[in-house]
Amino acid sequence: MTDKPRKRRLSAKQKSSTLFHFWHNLQDFKEEAEQMKDGELVLLIGMMELLVEERIALLGGGRAALLAS
């Protein structure tokens, strides 16, 4: 049995930062889906966007206020 390297846990601030970058990437994906006129994909990305916003708000990061605006 081989030893698996342990993953370091991220702080709430690091998680919030990672999610914020992911949220921005989703914005780009959503824009491309809108240009392709793919309504289902836009809807799916929109739902993902809401879930990420919710998670950021739960973490209480300072960026949560930026998403609200």
Rosetta blueprint (number, residue, H / E / L):
1 M L
2 T L
3 D L
4 K L
5 P L
6 R L
7 K L
8 R L
9 R L
10 L L
11 S L
12 A H
13 K H
14 Q H
15 K H
16 S H
17 S H
18 T H
19 L H
20 F H
21 H H
22 F H
23 W H
24 H H
25 N H
26 L H
27 Q H
28 D H
29 F H
30 K H
31 E H
32 E H
33 A H
34 E H
35 Q H
36 M L
37 K L
38 D L
39 G H
40 E H
41 L H
42 V H
43 L H
44 L H
45 I H
46 G H
47 M H
48 M H
49 E H
50 L H
51 L H
52 V H
53 E H
54 E H
55 R H
56 I H
57 A H
58 L H
59 L H
60 G L
61 G L
62 G L
63 R L
64 A H
65 A H
66 L H
67 L H
68 A H
69 S L
